[in-house]
Amino acid sequence: MRFTIDKEAFMKGLTLVSKAIPPKAELPVFANFKLALTEKGLEITGSDGNMTILTVVPFMIGDKEIIRNSQPGEALVAAKILIEVVRHLEEETASFELIDGSILKIEDSKSNFKLNSIRADEYPQIDLSVSGATLEVSAKDIQSLVESTAFAASIKETRPILTAVSLETHDNLLSATATDTARLARKTIEIDSDVKFVANIPAKKLVDIVRSFEGGENVTIAISDKKATFAFGNSVISTRLTNGDYPNTKSIIPTKFNYFLEVNSQEFLKAMERVSLLSAEYEGVVKLIMDEDEVEMISRSSLVGSANEKLSVFQFSGEHLEISFRASFVADAIRACKSEDVTIAFVGEMKPFVVKNNKDASIEMLLTPLRS
């Protein structure tokens, strides 16, 4: 294998694929990039055994030559070392040559490196075929779905299914749902397809995947029995699904409410952040006391003291209501709504409540109050 490559294009490919390289690989081979120069270009593969990323650096991008002086071949190279070497090269192009199948020589006009390499046939065969129930959506739409929901997935492994985001299609809609039982986030978009699937995808992996998309492109999503595959541009990302049935959350969001609080998102967030400073020992719990003419936030700490703040801009309808909640959970929900103003709708003192974007009914946020 031999090639001279544009450093910027190569670095872009390595950075994308590095998201699949584990900090500590269970299988030593997964600590490596697989480099394969083919008729398509330079294929770069990385995996942790659960998520796999393959991207192709093409020979040409538009009128610009990216790869020249090439000879096909493949090798495995330590990922952490390779990406740092390429990052620190100063020239716009660099030359790579595999010597005796065991040394990858890297050089530009100033630097020369010789990295140990491993035979590529030691890398596991990984199925990256785009197969199963298939749907094409815009990168922007799938990014919005994940950004609006993944934060609500559980970070505890005691119930693995709750660490996933559930993607589901039905009635020409694609919905994403995440819950850790204390809160729930759901967003739905319209799709031009009648394909049907349900896929529980690890939330952390899904966040990494959608951050890899470039805004203007379309993404092909393929769901099979055990994996979800995302194909975009010159890249393919595959991740294993989380085993198990996702909890039935379709009917748990209330439809009738007795109290409504409309607030400016930024004012509410800043006030809540200030008040919750003194409630760290109680996981940032804040009490909201609401009347038509006054809305106040309160937090108390037996060790530190207390804090309170009254909102200057609000509209509340309903009788007197007091309700406590974890400030960080409400803050996450408000930010996910991406709205200048939000409405918080309550059923009663100890009943789950919702945070709404009045201009976007596709977003649903449900939170559980706390006793205080």
ABEGO torsion letter per residue (X at the ends): XBBBBBAAAAAAAAAAAAAABBABBABAAAABBBBBBBAAEBBBBBBAGABBBBBBBBABBEABBABBGBBBEBBBBBAAAAAAAAAABABABBBBBBBGGABBBBBBAABBBBBBBBBAAABBBBBABBBEBBBBBBAAAAAAAAAAAAAABBABAABAAAABBBBBBBGGBBBBBBBAGABBBBBBBBBBBABBBBBBBBAAAAAAAAAABBAABBBBBBBBAABBBBBBEABBBBBBBBBEBBBBAAAABBABBABBBBBBAAAAAAAAAAAAAAAAAAGGBBBBBBBAABBBBBBBBAAAEBBBBBBABBBBBEBBBBBBBBAAAAAAAAAAAGBABBBBBBABAABBBBBBBAABAABBBBBBBBBX
